[in-house]
Amino acid sequence: MASAAPERVPADWPNRAHSRSVRVGRLDWHVQVAGRGPAVLLLHGTGSSAHSWADVIPALAARATLIAPDLPGHGFTTGAALESLTLPAIARELDRLLERLGAGPALAVGHSAGAALALRWALGAAHRPRALLGFNPSLVPPPALYTLLAGPVFAPLATSSFVARGLASLAARTRIVESLLDSTRSALPPAQRARYAALFRDPAHVRGALGFMAAADLPALARDARGIDLPATFVLGSRDAWIPERALRRLLAEALPHATVLKWEGGHVLHEEQPQRAAELVAALAARA
């Protein structure tokens, strides 16, 4: 059953009036549902939450029904086991959440790893979306050297509650989150930066973000994506240093040759830099879908 905003969501959290607590199995989802019109699923990236769409939701609410969950392991959604943070497992949980909400999105929108999740969900969803939109999609796996050398070390660390507590403590005492946000090369307003800092002071959020990142099997997703026939649009940021553009374009040409690729001026967190422009694109694609 859906209920009002969970008490764990701060009173000043963006769009809190649209927050719901939805219990599905072992997960107690925090999801924001707002607006009217064609349903649009909004999926944030690793280490973020529904607050990533803070300015997009009010800009779109008159033209679409927005569904913006905190992904398992992130934000104010609780109950996720670390072994359940793979893309296929989260995609199945998304299906269950949407069934509970009675929503079949016409358009699935994702940022970064959220775009990878949107693609994985669309590949096996019970009620497939009719189109996809990704902002700076994280579809390109780490370099082979990282996978071979750092991966075996990183994965156990990601599941360590000790490491998560240490990083959360570090985030509270240092500028590590500020440096991380600076590396996106996106000009984010102070209020958004403060929300990221608040999230990274929570060990559960840190652990969930690390677990989600460690469990992403992007090569498998790229292989499977060749079978998808949905209209897809991807927006790349001109200053994005997180996603290698050349490798991404090569992958899209091979796996999704009919996708539309746009390039905007901006960094990795494009939709937070340009929420009005992002909202206009979402509205146009949702209406078309």
C-alpha positions in Angstrom: 0.0 0.0 0.0 1.1 3.6 -0.7 1.2 6.0 2.2 2.3 9.6 2.8 5.9 10.7 2.7 8.1 8.7 5.0 9.2 10.5 8.2 12.8 9.8 7.2 12.4 12.3 4.3 13.5 15.8 5.5 10.8 18.4 5.7 12.7 20.6 3.2 13.4 17.9 0.7 12.4 19.0 -2.9 8.9 17.9 -4.0 8.2 16.3 -0.6 4.5 17.0 -1.1 4.6 14.3 -3.8 6.5 11.7 -1.8 5.0 8.4 -1.0 6.1 5.3 0.9 5.2 2.2 -1.1 5.9 -1.2 0.4 6.6 -4.0 -2.1 8.1 -7.2 -0.7 11.1 -6.4 1.4 11.5 -2.9 -0.1 10.0 0.2 1.4 10.2 2.5 -1.6 10.4 6.3 -1.4 8.8 7.4 -4.7 7.6 10.8 -5.8 4.5 10.8 -8.0 3.3 14.1 -9.5 1.4 15.6 -12.4 -1.1 14.3 -15.0 -0.8 13.1 -18.6 1.3 10.3 -20.1 3.3 8.4 -17.4 7.1 9.0 -17.4 9.5 7.0 -15.2 12.5 9.1 -14.0 15.6 7.1 -12.8 18.5 8.8 -11.1 22.1 7.8 -11.3 24.5 6.2 -8.9 24.8 8.0 -5.6 21.8 10.2 -6.2 18.1 10.1 -5.4 14.8 11.4 -6.7 16.1 14.9 -5.7 18.1 14.8 -9.0 14.8 15.7 -10.7 14.0 18.5 -8.3 13.5 21.2 -10.9 12.4 18.9 -13.7 9.3 17.6 -11.9 7.5 20.9 -11.4 8.4 22.0 -15.0 6.7 18.8 -16.3 3.8 18.2 -13.9 1.2 19.9 -16.1 2.1 17.7 -19.1 3.0 14.3 -17.7 2.6 12.0 -14.7 6.1 11.7 -13.2 7.2 8.7 -11.2 10.6 9.3 -9.6 11.7 6.6 -7.1 14.8 6.5 -5.0 16.5 3.3 -6.3 17.2 0.4 -3.9 20.2 1.2 -1.8 19.8 4.9 -2.4 18.2 7.9 -0.7 15.2 7.1 1.5 14.3 3.7 -0.1 15.1 1.0 2.5 15.2 -2.8 2.7 17.5 -3.6 -0.2 20.0 -6.5 0.2 23.4 -5.9 -1.4 23.1 -8.9 -3.6 20.0 -7.5 -5.1 21.6 -4.3 -6.5 22.3 -5.7 -10.0 20.6 -4.1 -13.0 18.3 -7.2 -13.7 17.3 -7.5 -10.0 16.4 -3.8 -9.7 14.6 -3.9 -13.0 12.4 -6.7 -11.6 11.7 -4.7 -8.5 10.8 -1.6 -10.6 8.2 -3.8 -12.4 6.7 -4.7 -9.1 6.6 -1.1 -7.9 5.0 0.1 -11.1 2.4 -2.7 -10.9 1.6 -1.6 -7.4 1.2 2.0 -8.5 -0.9 0.9 -11.5 1.4 2.8 -13.9 2.7 1.7 -17.3 5.1 4.5 -18.3 5.1 5.6 -22.0 8.6 6.9 -21.6 11.5 5.8 -19.4 14.1 8.5 -18.6 17.4 7.8 -16.9 20.5 9.7 -16.0 24.0 8.0 -16.1 23.5 4.6 -14.5 19.8 5.3 -14.4 19.9 5.2 -18.2 21.5 1.8 -18.1 18.8 0.7 -15.7 16.1 2.1 -17.9 17.5 0.1 -20.8 17.7 -3.1 -18.8 14.2 -2.6 -17.5 12.8 -2.0 -21.0 14.4 -5.2 -22.2 12.4 -7.3 -19.9 9.6 -5.2 -18.5 6.1 -6.7 -18.1 4.7 -3.4 -19.5 7.4 -2.1 -21.8 7.8 1.7 -22.3 7.3 3.0 -25.8 10.5 5.1 -25.8 13.7 5.7 -23.9 15.6 8.8 -23.0 19.1 8.9 -21.4 21.1 11.8 -20.2 24.9 11.0 -20.3 24.1 7.3 -20.2 26.6 5.2 -18.3 26.6 2.3 -20.9 30.4 2.1 -21.4 32.2 -0.3 -19.0 35.4 0.7 -17.2 38.7 0.2 -19.0 39.9 -3.4 -19.2 42.9 -2.6 -16.9 40.4 -1.4 -14.2 38.2 -4.5 -14.7 41.2 -6.9 -14.4 43.1 -5.2 -11.6 40.8 -3.0 -9.5 37.5 -4.8 -9.9 38.3 -7.8 -7.7 39.5 -5.4 -5.0 36.7 -2.9 -5.4 33.7 -5.3 -5.2 34.5 -6.7 -1.7 35.1 -3.1 -0.5 31.7 -2.1 -1.9 30.0 -4.6 0.3 31.8 -3.6 3.5 29.8 -1.7 6.0 33.0 -0.6 7.7 34.2 1.1 4.4 30.7 2.7 4.0 30.8 4.1 7.5 34.3 5.4 7.0 33.4 7.1 3.7 30.2 8.6 5.2 32.3 10.0 8.1 34.9 11.3 5.6 32.0 13.0 3.6 30.9 14.7 6.8 34.3 16.0 7.7 36.0 16.9 4.4 35.2 18.3 1.0 35.2 14.9 -0.7 31.6 15.3 -1.9 32.3 18.8 -3.1 35.3 17.5 -5.1 33.1 14.7 -6.5 30.5 17.2 -7.7 33.2 19.5 -9.1 34.4 16.5 -11.2 31.0 16.3 -13.0 31.8 19.7 -14.5 28.2 20.7 -14.0 27.3 24.0 -12.5 24.9 22.8 -9.7 23.1 25.2 -7.4 24.2 25.3 -3.7 20.9 23.7 -2.6 21.4 20.6 -4.8 25.0 20.3 -3.7 23.9 20.4 -0.1 21.4 17.5 -0.8 24.2 15.3 -2.2 26.3 16.1 0.8 23.5 15.1 3.1 22.9 11.8 1.3 26.6 10.9 1.5 26.7 11.4 5.2 24.4 8.3 5.4 26.4 5.0 5.5 23.5 3.1 4.0 23.3 5.4 1.0 27.1 5.1 0.5 27.0 1.4 0.7 24.1 1.1 -1.7 25.8 3.4 -4.2 29.0 1.4 -4.1 27.1 -1.9 -4.3 25.1 -0.7 -7.3 28.2 0.5 -9.1 30.1 -2.7 -8.4 27.3 -4.9 -9.6 26.6 -3.2 -13.0 27.3 -5.7 -15.8 27.6 -3.3 -18.7 29.0 -5.7 -21.3 26.0 -8.0 -20.8 23.7 -5.0 -21.1 25.4 -3.9 -24.4 25.0 -7.4 -25.8 21.4 -7.6 -24.9 20.6 -4.1 -26.1 21.1 -5.3 -29.7 17.6 -6.9 -29.5 15.7 -3.8 -28.5 13.5 -2.1 -31.0 12.3 1.0 -29.0 12.9 4.6 -30.1 15.8 5.8 -28.0 17.3 9.3 -27.5 20.6 10.0 -25.7 21.8 13.4 -24.7 25.6 13.9 -24.2 27.2 16.7 -22.3 30.0 18.6 -24.0 32.0 18.8 -20.8 31.2 15.3 -19.4 34.5 13.7 -18.3 32.8 10.7 -16.6 31.5 9.0 -19.8 34.1 8.5 -22.6 32.2 10.0 -25.6 34.1 8.1 -28.3 33.6 4.7 -26.7 29.9 5.6 -26.0 29.2 6.6 -29.6 30.9 3.5 -30.8 28.7 1.3 -28.6 25.5 3.1 -29.5 26.3 2.8 -33.2 26.8 -1.0 -32.8 24.0 -1.8 -30.2 21.4 0.9 -30.9 22.1 2.1 -34.5 18.7 3.8 -34.8 19.1 5.9 -31.6 19.1 9.7 -31.8 22.2 11.2 -30.2 22.1 14.9 -29.2 24.9 17.0 -27.7 24.3 19.8 -25.2 26.7 22.3 -23.6 27.2 21.0 -20.1 28.7 18.5 -17.7 27.7 15.1 -16.5 24.6 16.2 -14.6 22.9 17.9 -17.6 19.3 17.7 -16.5 20.1 19.4 -13.2 22.0 22.2 -15.0 19.3 22.7 -17.6 16.0 21.4 -16.0 13.7 23.5 -18.2 15.4 22.3 -21.4 15.4 18.7 -20.1 11.7 19.0 -19.3 10.8 20.2 -22.7 12.6 17.3 -24.3 10.9 14.8 -21.9 7.5 16.4 -22.7 8.0 16.2 -26.4 9.1 12.5 -26.3 6.4 11.5 -23.9 3.7 13.1 -26.2 5.2 11.4 -29.2 5.3 8.1 -27.4 
